[in-house]
Structure formats: C-alpha cells, structure tokens
Amino acid sequence: MKIKLWVSGVSIALLGLVLAGCGSQKSSQQKTLNVTASQAMATADPDKADDIVSQAAIAQFMEGLYTTNQKGKVVPAIAKKVVKPTNDGKTYTFNLRHNAKWSNGKKVTAADFVYSLQRQVDPNTKSQEVGHVAEIKNATAITAGKKAVKTLGVKALGKYKLQITLKQRVPYFNYRLATEIYPLNKTFTEKYGNKYGTSAKKTLSNGPYVLKGWTGTNDTWKYEKNPYYYGHKQVKIKNVKVQTVKNNSTAENLFQSDQVQVTQITGTQVSEAQRGSLKSQLKITKLNQLYFMLWNQKRSALQNTDLRRAVSYALNRQGLQYRHG
C-alpha cells in the first residue's frame, strides 16, 4: 500500500520518497515512518479542507470511489472498477465493494457518498471547496440557495450501488473521484455537527490509516494502521508520525540525521542535493499548479492589452518552475 503525500508547488523534491521506499525489503518491515509537513493541519473534514496539508492528511485516512496508484493512474478503491460513463459521458453508475468499512466497523455504503456530497453543497455547511463537486448536476444552484439539497445529481440505487449525474461531460472527473470526493458516515458526522473533523477523536476513517493524536491545534499527529480497512494486509507500515517543519533547511537537517525518513526541499536546495551526498535519495516529482497575475486596470497603463501581453511573454517560465522546486 502506498502512502500519498501531496504537497504544493510546480515542482517538488522529496527526500526518501515513500513510493520508492515501500518496494524495498527494509521499508516493507518498517514499523514507524517519520515524515514532515510544511504547515499544521487546518481540518480533517474532507468537505471543508481547502489547504494542501489538510488534503494530504485526509488522503491518508480516507478513501473514495477511486484512488491513484504509484504511477498516478486512477484505479478502483471503494468502487469495484473504473466505470465508463453513459448518457453522453454525464452519468456514472458504481457498484461498491461489500467489504469496505469505517474504522468503527460499520459498512461503507452508497448512502455515505450521497450524504457527504449533499452536505458539501448545502449552504449551511459553508464549504470552501464546493468547486470539487461543481460539475455535479444542480450543485451550483443548491450552493446558491436556488434549489433544494435533495435535487443534487447523486443517489443511492441500492446499499452498494451509487449513481452520479453531471451537468455536462467532464473529462477529468475520474481524478476528482480519486482525490477530492470522499464518503462520510451520517450518524458519526451529525453527532459532532460543525465540530466534525476538528480533532482526531471527532473524525472517522475508512482508508488505510486512522488519524491519531491531533487535537485540532497541535503541530504533530500520527496515522495508525486501520484494522478495518479492506486492504489492511497490504499496508506494511503500521505507524506514520508527522511533525510540522516550516523551514526547509531544518527539514533537510532532520532527514540527514535520520530523524525523519520523508521530507521536502525546494529552490537552491534541490540543485545542491543533486550534487551532494543526498543525490541517491532525491526524487523530483512535478505537480501541476496554476499561477495567475491580477492586473489593476484602474491604472491607465495597465489597460493596455499589448503591455500585459508583453509582460507575459517576458516571463521565464522554466526559471520560475525551477525556482519553486
């Protein structure tokens, strides 16, 4: 079982990357993995997480219909297979595995996905990540308060059969399903209401790990192997300890002293590591990220389209990519 560690940046470098280490005999027998995060978690609620660290953490203890493998390919998870949409690419019908469970032993069902998606678009939830589900039929209208939550294009056709209908064909929707859309157990979630996901004790997992030791404000936390996870036999690392390290030099020093086995470096540290003793332990992974520049067009000079185009052409995009990682 891979561990997914997502971080921001056009190009990032991970030292002792987990995806490389899990294949070795030594790492497959490892009891505890020590890693760093660039900032503290803000929330463990998948319907509200809008920062990269929280989303990366959620990916450790939550699992959706699909997931991604070590090569970044979308593969089945709670759904039995990656389905081909019908209705001109707008309708997805999933048959769910029967052995998926929450960390309290309850079954993961189609109703859990319906509840989570409806909760996310509900204006009362005040989710900052409704963009993750905006392509689903009626999602935008519901968020705007123009339609009822129950009109969302998602329904349970049975205990283990789920259907999602989009407002239009979305070529990248499989990736949404693998990385941004998760179920929630209604009973557990409503027990805590708006406090759900504000601490480890108020969070329920259905993925390979369970969140532990997070109070909602501390800079350290743990992932412990989930015994109820359907693929628990393939999860080789039993415990993952995370500590927040905001300074890249500190993170590199921790790695060099073997206090952590996974961390990240950026900028000039990458080129230095490529020439130094860490070269063999360095893996550069490029991630897509969009940057944009807002122009103050109240200023007459900036109203000139040709000027703005000239600035755009003058940007050294390769240089920016390297500088950020």
N, C-alpha and C positions, 0 to 999 in steps of 0.2 A: 504494500500500500504506500503510495506516495504521500508526502506532506506538501501541501500547497502553501507557499509563502509568496504573497503578492505584494509588491511594493511599487511606488510611483516612479516615474522617470522615463525619458525617451529611451535610455539605455542604462541598464544597471549591471553591477558586478556583484556576484555573491561568492563569498569565500566558503569552501567546503560545502557546496550546494547539496541540499538533501537529495535531489533527484539523482545525483551522481553517486552519493554515498550509500543509498539504500541497496544498491546492487552488489556491494561487497560483503564478504562473509563477516568482517568485523562489525560493520554497521548494522547488519541484519540481526546481530545478537545484542545490540546495544539496548540497555535498559532505559537510559535517560539521554535526551538530546537537549543541549543548551543553545538557545538562539537569542538574537536581539530583535527589537522593534524600534523604529525610528521615532515613535511617539506612543503615548499611552492610548489604550482603547477608549473610545467615547461611549460605545453602546454594544451590547450583544444581541440587539433586536434586529433581525435581518430586514424588517420592514422600514427601519429608520436609519440604518447605518449609511452615512454619506461620506465617510473618510476611508482612505485606503487601508489603514491599520485595522480598523474595526472590521472591514470587509474581509481582510486577510485572515483575521482571527476567526470570524464566522465560518469561513471555508474549512477550518479545521474540525469544527464540531457540528456542522450542519451539512446536509446533502439534499440536493434537489432531484428532479426527474432525470437529469443527465449530470455528468461531471466531465472533467478532462483528464486524459492520460498523461504520461510523462513527456509525450511529444506535443502536447497541447491539442490533441484531437478530441472532439466531443464523443463521448461514449456513454452507454446506458448506466444509470445508477438506480434510483427508485423505479423508474420505468424499465420494463423488460427489454426494450430495444429502442433505438433511434428511429422514430416513425417518419413516414413520408406524409406531409400534409395533403389534405383533399380540399375541395371547394376553392379551386384556383390558388392553392397554397395558403389559404386562410384558416383552415380548421385542422387542429391536431388532436388525435384521439390516442390516449395512452392506456395500456394495460400495466398495472403496477405489480411489482413483486409482492408476494404474500408474507415474506419473512422479514420485511423491514420493520424495525421497532424504534420507539423512543427510548431514551435512557432510563425511563421509569418502567419499561417493559410493555407499554401499550403499543398497539399496532399503528403503523403509519398508513393512513388511508387517503382516498381521493378527497374526502371531506376536509382533510387537513390543508390541502393545497387550495381548495375553494375558500376556506376561512382566511388563510393568510393573504391571498390575493384581494379578497373583498376588504379585508382590514386595511391593506395598504392603500387602496384608492379611497377609502372612507375619509371624508374631510375631517372628521373628528380625530383621526389618528395623527393628523398633521405630519405626515411623512414627507421628508425632503427628497425621497428617492422614488417618487411616483413615475419618473421617467423610465424606470426599469420595466414598467408594465403599461406604458402609454400606448403601445401598439395593440393591446387587447381591446376588443370591441366595447365601446361605451366608457372606457376608463377615464378619458379626459373629461367627458360630460359629468361623470359621477364626482370626480375631484372638484369640479367647478360648482357642484351642488345643483346641477340641472337634471340629473337622473338619479333614480334610486340605486343603492349599492347592489341590490339583488339582480339588476339588469346587466351586470358585468358579464362579459363573454366567457364565463368559466362555469362548468357544472360537473357534478359527480353523476356518472351514468350507472354507478354501482359502487360497492365498497372499494373495489380496486380498479375502477375504470374512470378516467378523467378526460374531459374534453375542454379544450381552449380554442376560442374563435377570435381571430384578429380582425381589425377593421380593414386591413389590406395585407397583401403578401409582404413578409419581412425576411429577406434572405439570411440575416444574421440571428434570427430568433432562436436557433438551436444553442447559440452561445449564451444568449440571455438565460435560457433554461438551465445551462450548465454552471453558470457563475453568479447569477443575480436573483433567481427566483427559488424560494425555499418554502416548505410547509411549516405550519405551526399547529400545535395541539391546542384546540379551543379551550378545553377545561383548564389546562395549566396556565395558558396565557391570560385568560379572563380572571383567574384567581388573583393576579397581580395588576391587572389593568394597565395603566400608563407606566407602572413601575416594572413591567416585564422587561427583561434584558438589561436591568440596571446593576445587576450583580450576578455572580455565578450561581448563587442559590435561587435566583429568580429567572433562571434560564434553563430551558430543556433542550437536550441534544438528540439528533438522530443520525449523526455522522460517525466517523471512526474514533473520535475523541469526545471527551466531556470536559467542559470548562470548569476549572477549579481555582480557588484562591484569589478570585478577582472580586473586590468589594465595590467597584464602580469608580474608585478614585486612585487606587494604588498603581504603581508603575511595574509591577511584576505579577505574573499569573502562570498557570500551568494548564496543559492539556493531558488528561489521563485516558488511557485506552478504554473505550466503551465496550463493556462485555455484551451488550445487547445489539451491537452493530452486526448486521448480517455477514459482513466480510471480516469479522474480527480475527480470524485465523491468519489473514494476510497482513495484519497490522503488526509489524515486527518491533517497532519502537514503542515501549509501553508508556513512557512519560516524556513530555516536552516542557521544558522550563523556559519562560520568556522574560527577558528584562529589557526595559526601555533604555536605550542609549542614543541620545540625540547628537553626540559628537562622533563623527566618522573616525577620527584618529583614536579615540577611546575604544571604539568598536574594533578597530584593527588590532590594537594592543591586546584586547581581551582574546581575540582569536589567536594571535601569536603565542599567547601564554596558555592556550588550550582551556581557557575558562568558558569559552563558547565555541561551538563547532559550526555555526552558521551565522554569518553577519553580512553586511553590505558595505561597499566602498564606492565612492564616486569621484568624478573630476580627475585631478592630477594623481590621486592615489591609484587609479587604475593603471596608468602608464608606468608608475613606479613599481607596482606589484608585478607587472608583466616583465620587468627587467630584474626583479629581485628574487628572494628565496621563496616567495609565495606563488611564483609563476605556475607551478604544477597544481596548485589548489585554487586557482582562479578560473571562474567560468563567467563569461559575459553573455547576458541574455537581453535581447532587445524587446522592449514593450512599446506598443503604440500609445501615444498620448497627444492630445490636441492642444496647441497653444494659439491664442489669438490676441491681437492688439486692438484696443479700443481707441478710436480717434475722436478728439474733441472737435467736432465740426462746427462748433460755435465760433471757432477761430477761422478767419477767412483763408489763411494759407492752407489749412488742413482740409478745406472744402475742395481743394484741387485733386481730382482723381489721379492725374498723372504724377503728382508728388507722392501720393500714398502708394501708387504702383512702383515708383522708383525706389522707395524705401524697402518695399517688399523684395524687389529684385536684388537690392544691395545686401540683404541678409545672407550670411554664410551659414546655411542650414546644416551642413556637415560639421562645421565648427561648433555650432550650438549643441548638436547631438553629442559630440564627444565631451564637451564641457559638462553636460549634465550627467555623464556617466560613462 
